[in-house]
Amino acid sequence: MQGVQIVDLWETRFRIDSIKAGIRLSFFVFGAGVTYAAGTWEQPHRLMIAALFALLAIWGLLAGRLPAQRIVHGRHREAFFLGWGVFWIAVTAARSSCPSCSPRSPTRWPRWWRSPC
């Protein structure tokens, strides 16, 4: 005998809205990051930095094309949101570990997050 699955409409709406907010955040961070890279273009590795921010914009475009309703109701929704978070952390870590990133850079990891080495 199969149990009845209860769908929480508020949770569903929240998850769909969080996908939309994440897409907007991707584009905002892309704009801010590319503006920063363009403003400091004379420093080394700016093309790499701009490319990392471009990854966020590409992710935003891809996520915007995905069927949010099917993702939220699908059985792999937790894997989707976990993957999204891991992707953001990986891009942030790659950007902050740039060899030319000065300690005063606005995109650098906070001092208390970095290793003491």
Backbone as CSV, one residue per row, in Angstrom:
resi,resn,N_x,N_y,N_z,CA_x,CA_y,CA_z,C_x,C_y,C_z
1,MET,0.838,-1.169,0.000,0.000,0.000,0.000,0.892,1.245,0.000
2,GLN,0.609,2.159,-0.876,1.374,3.400,-1.008,0.777,4.462,-0.091
3,GLY,1.667,5.236,0.545,1.216,6.339,1.386,0.894,7.559,0.540
4,VAL,0.121,8.438,1.081,-0.230,9.676,0.396,0.869,10.698,0.668
5,GLN,1.346,11.314,-0.401,2.379,12.330,-0.241,1.714,13.690,-0.058
6,ILE,2.100,14.380,1.003,1.551,15.704,1.283,2.517,16.742,0.741
7,VAL,2.001,17.673,-0.041,2.817,18.728,-0.633,2.550,20.018,0.126
8,ASP,3.594,20.577,0.690,3.495,21.850,1.395,3.655,22.974,0.372
9,LEU,2.569,23.672,0.080,2.597,24.716,-0.949,3.493,25.886,-0.571
10,TRP,3.589,26.202,0.721,4.463,27.299,1.144,5.917,26.942,0.920
11,GLU,6.283,25.703,1.230,7.668,25.276,1.018,7.990,25.250,-0.474
12,THR,7.054,24.772,-1.266,7.256,24.754,-2.714,7.468,26.160,-3.245
13,ARG,6.632,27.092,-2.836,6.757,28.484,-3.285,8.085,29.085,-2.822
14,PHE,8.479,28.777,-1.576,9.735,29.286,-1.044,10.916,28.789,-1.869
15,ARG,10.911,27.519,-2.214,12.025,26.960,-2.988,12.080,27.544,-4.398
16,ILE,10.937,27.719,-5.010,10.917,28.331,-6.345,11.413,29.770,-6.260
17,ASP,10.970,30.497,-5.240,11.441,31.875,-5.058,12.933,31.926,-4.757
18,SER,13.452,30.922,-4.037,14.887,30.923,-3.741,15.701,30.663,-5.011
19,ILE,15.174,29.896,-5.943,15.857,29.707,-7.225,15.903,31.040,-7.968
20,LYS,14.778,31.751,-8.003,14.738,33.054,-8.682,15.699,34.053,-8.024
21,ALA,15.735,34.054,-6.695,16.637,34.962,-5.987,18.099,34.602,-6.262
22,GLY,18.399,33.323,-6.317,19.756,32.893,-6.616,20.196,33.293,-8.012
23,ILE,19.271,33.249,-8.952,19.585,33.672,-10.314,19.885,35.167,-10.340
24,ARG,19.051,35.955,-9.675,19.300,37.404,-9.618,20.616,37.712,-8.922
25,LEU,20.914,36.987,-7.850,22.176,37.180,-7.136,23.366,36.851,-8.032
26,SER,23.247,35.809,-8.838,24.322,35.456,-9.774,24.638,36.607,-10.706
27,PHE,23.603,37.233,-11.247,23.817,38.343,-12.174,24.353,39.580,-11.458
28,PHE,23.893,39.834,-10.249,24.383,40.977,-9.481,25.875,40.818,-9.173
29,VAL,26.254,39.629,-8.683,27.665,39.390,-8.348,28.513,39.432,-9.608
30,PHE,27.999,38.918,-10.722,28.716,39.003,-11.991,28.973,40.465,-12.348
31,GLY,27.947,41.303,-12.280,28.102,42.723,-12.619,29.104,43.415,-11.722
32,ALA,29.004,43.170,-10.422,29.937,43.792,-9.479,31.358,43.284,-9.703
33,GLY,31.506,41.996,-9.932,32.834,41.423,-10.122,33.506,41.874,-11.401
34,VAL,32.751,41.938,-12.484,33.327,42.389,-13.754,33.663,43.878,-13.675
35,THR,32.840,44.643,-12.989,33.145,46.058,-12.786,34.438,46.217,-11.993
36,TYR,34.604,45.412,-10.960,35.840,45.442,-10.169,37.041,45.061,-11.032
37,ALA,36.912,43.980,-11.801,38.027,43.532,-12.640,38.377,44.585,-13.692
38,ALA,37.365,45.211,-14.275,37.612,46.245,-15.288,38.262,47.481,-14.665
39,GLY,37.868,47.822,-13.455,38.433,48.985,-12.784,39.862,48.800,-12.330
40,THR,40.284,47.548,-12.197,41.650,47.261,-11.761,42.388,46.444,-12.825
41,TRP,42.050,46.688,-14.084,42.568,45.870,-15.184,44.090,45.862,-15.277
42,GLU,44.760,46.916,-14.798,46.219,46.981,-14.913,46.911,45.976,-13.998
43,GLN,46.209,45.438,-13.027,46.795,44.438,-12.133,46.738,43.060,-12.797
44,PRO,47.592,42.151,-12.368,47.649,40.839,-13.031,46.412,39.966,-12.778
45,HIS,46.190,39.035,-13.669,45.173,37.984,-13.568,43.735,38.492,-13.641
46,ARG,43.496,39.649,-14.185,42.134,40.184,-14.225,41.233,39.431,-15.202
47,LEU,41.816,38.885,-16.261,41.014,38.095,-17.187,40.502,36.831,-16.498
48,MET,41.354,36.206,-15.690,40.933,35.023,-14.944,39.841,35.384,-13.935
49,ILE,40.007,36.511,-13.276,39.014,36.947,-12.299,37.677,37.218,-12.986
50,ALA,37.707,37.905,-14.121,36.481,38.179,-14.862,35.841,36.879,-15.345
51,ALA,36.661,35.908,-15.737,36.126,34.621,-16.194,35.419,33.879,-15.064
52,LEU,35.964,33.958,-13.850,35.301,33.315,-12.712,33.947,33.965,-12.431
53,PHE,33.878,35.276,-12.539,32.594,35.941,-12.356,31.642,35.613,-13.508
54,ALA,32.195,35.429,-14.703,31.364,35.052,-15.848,30.742,33.675,-15.635
55,LEU,31.441,32.790,-14.920,30.856,31.482,-14.600,29.548,31.638,-13.823
56,LEU,29.514,32.620,-12.942,28.282,32.855,-12.186,27.147,33.304,-13.100
57,ALA,27.459,34.160,-14.076,26.436,34.607,-15.016,25.957,33.448,-15.888
58,ILE,26.883,32.607,-16.316,26.492,31.442,-17.119,25.603,30.516,-16.300
59,TRP,25.972,30.321,-15.031,25.126,29.503,-14.165,23.736,30.133,-14.027
60,GLY,23.683,31.449,-13.869,22.387,32.123,-13.769,21.536,31.915,-15.018
61,LEU,22.175,31.983,-16.178,21.444,31.743,-17.429,20.936,30.305,-17.505
62,LEU,21.801,29.360,-17.148,21.389,27.954,-17.183,20.282,27.667,-16.173
63,ALA,20.436,28.177,-14.960,19.424,27.942,-13.931,18.091,28.569,-14.315
64,GLY,18.137,29.693,-15.003,16.909,30.336,-15.450,16.173,29.543,-16.517
65,ARG,16.892,28.699,-17.238,16.284,27.877,-18.282,15.738,26.550,-17.738
66,LEU,16.139,26.196,-16.531,15.683,24.932,-15.947,14.240,25.054,-15.462
67,PRO,13.491,23.963,-15.507,12.100,23.992,-15.022,12.058,23.962,-13.490
68,ALA,11.918,25.119,-12.873,11.963,25.224,-11.408,10.897,24.357,-10.744
69,GLN,9.720,24.321,-11.331,8.622,23.531,-10.758,8.993,22.044,-10.700
70,ARG,9.581,21.541,-11.757,9.965,20.121,-11.785,11.115,19.849,-10.836
71,ILE,12.032,20.798,-10.711,13.158,20.613,-9.787,12.649,20.529,-8.351
72,VAL,11.785,21.448,-7.998,11.281,21.519,-6.620,10.453,20.288,-6.265
73,HIS,9.711,19.768,-7.225,8.879,18.590,-6.954,9.604,17.280,-7.222
74,GLY,10.780,17.341,-7.816,11.530,16.136,-8.152,12.233,15.532,-6.953
75,ARG,12.663,14.320,-7.127,13.313,13.619,-6.013,14.768,14.037,-5.832
76,HIS,15.329,14.761,-6.787,16.724,15.188,-6.699,16.868,16.659,-6.325
77,ARG,15.841,17.237,-5.746,15.896,18.675,-5.447,16.979,19.015,-4.434
78,GLU,17.183,18.161,-3.444,18.213,18.446,-2.439,19.596,18.406,-3.084
79,ALA,19.797,17.473,-3.996,21.079,17.401,-4.708,21.284,18.654,-5.561
80,PHE,20.226,19.163,-6.163,20.314,20.380,-6.963,20.757,21.557,-6.103
81,PHE,20.095,21.775,-4.970,20.438,22.908,-4.109,21.821,22.730,-3.476
82,LEU,22.179,21.517,-3.130,23.517,21.262,-2.596,24.574,21.553,-3.664
83,GLY,24.332,21.092,-4.875,25.271,21.365,-5.970,25.418,22.844,-6.243
84,TRP,24.321,23.568,-6.167,24.347,25.010,-6.371,25.247,25.666,-5.320
85,GLY,25.062,25.291,-4.071,25.877,25.857,-2.996,27.348,25.508,-3.132
86,VAL,27.638,24.267,-3.491,29.027,23.844,-3.680,29.660,24.614,-4.840
87,PHE,28.907,24.835,-5.904,29.418,25.605,-7.043,29.805,27.016,-6.609
88,TRP,28.935,27.681,-5.856,29.230,29.045,-5.381,30.469,29.062,-4.487
89,ILE,30.570,28.098,-3.601,31.729,28.035,-2.717,33.001,27.803,-3.524
90,ALA,32.940,26.936,-4.524,34.116,26.655,-5.352,34.553,27.892,-6.133
91,VAL,33.609,28.624,-6.711,33.960,29.838,-7.456,34.537,30.886,-6.509
92,THR,33.949,31.024,-5.334,34.447,31.986,-4.353,35.853,31.603,-3.885
93,ALA,36.073,30.329,-3.632,37.398,29.877,-3.194,38.430,30.086,-4.302
94,ALA,38.059,29.793,-5.537,38.991,29.990,-6.651,39.341,31.462,-6.802
95,ARG,38.354,32.316,-6.667,38.596,33.755,-6.809,39.468,34.285,-5.677
96,SER,39.200,33.850,-4.473,39.954,34.393,-3.337,41.365,33.831,-3.262
97,SER,41.628,32.737,-3.938,42.979,32.165,-3.903,43.831,32.651,-5.064
98,CYS,43.352,33.622,-5.809,44.101,34.181,-6.930,45.439,34.713,-6.418
99,PRO,46.546,34.367,-7.086,47.861,34.774,-6.560,48.088,36.282,-6.511
100,SER,47.393,37.034,-7.333,47.622,38.484,-7.340,46.618,39.243,-6.489
101,CYS,45.808,38.530,-5.765,44.770,39.181,-4.965,45.409,39.838,-3.739
102,SER,45.269,41.122,-3.645,45.878,41.829,-2.519,45.042,41.615,-1.254
103,PRO,45.664,41.752,-0.086,44.907,41.581,1.158,43.771,42.583,1.316
104,ARG,43.817,43.712,0.606,42.769,44.725,0.712,41.685,44.573,-0.356
105,SER,41.780,43.556,-1.161,40.812,43.349,-2.232,39.427,43.067,-1.657
106,PRO,38.368,43.657,-2.225,37.021,43.421,-1.703,36.515,42.015,-1.981
107,THR,37.183,41.267,-2.836,36.724,39.914,-3.126,37.580,38.856,-2.447
108,ARG,38.454,39.249,-1.575,39.328,38.329,-0.851,38.561,37.717,0.316
109,TRP,38.872,36.467,0.661,38.264,35.848,1.833,38.577,36.701,3.063
110,PRO,37.674,36.813,3.999,38.000,37.525,5.247,39.195,36.870,5.926
111,ARG,39.974,37.657,6.627,41.215,37.181,7.243,40.970,35.968,8.155
112,TRP,39.876,35.946,8.886,39.649,34.874,9.817,39.225,33.579,9.121
113,TRP,38.946,33.603,7.795,38.625,32.386,7.055,39.859,31.765,6.440
114,ARG,40.896,32.557,6.250,42.086,32.059,5.555,42.948,31.237,6.492
115,SER,43.758,30.412,5.887,44.697,29.616,6.679,45.826,30.544,7.154
116,PRO,46.434,30.275,8.285,47.496,31.145,8.798,48.794,31.038,8.009
117,CYS,48.907,30.077,7.133,50.146,29.877,6.369,50.306,30.903,5.277
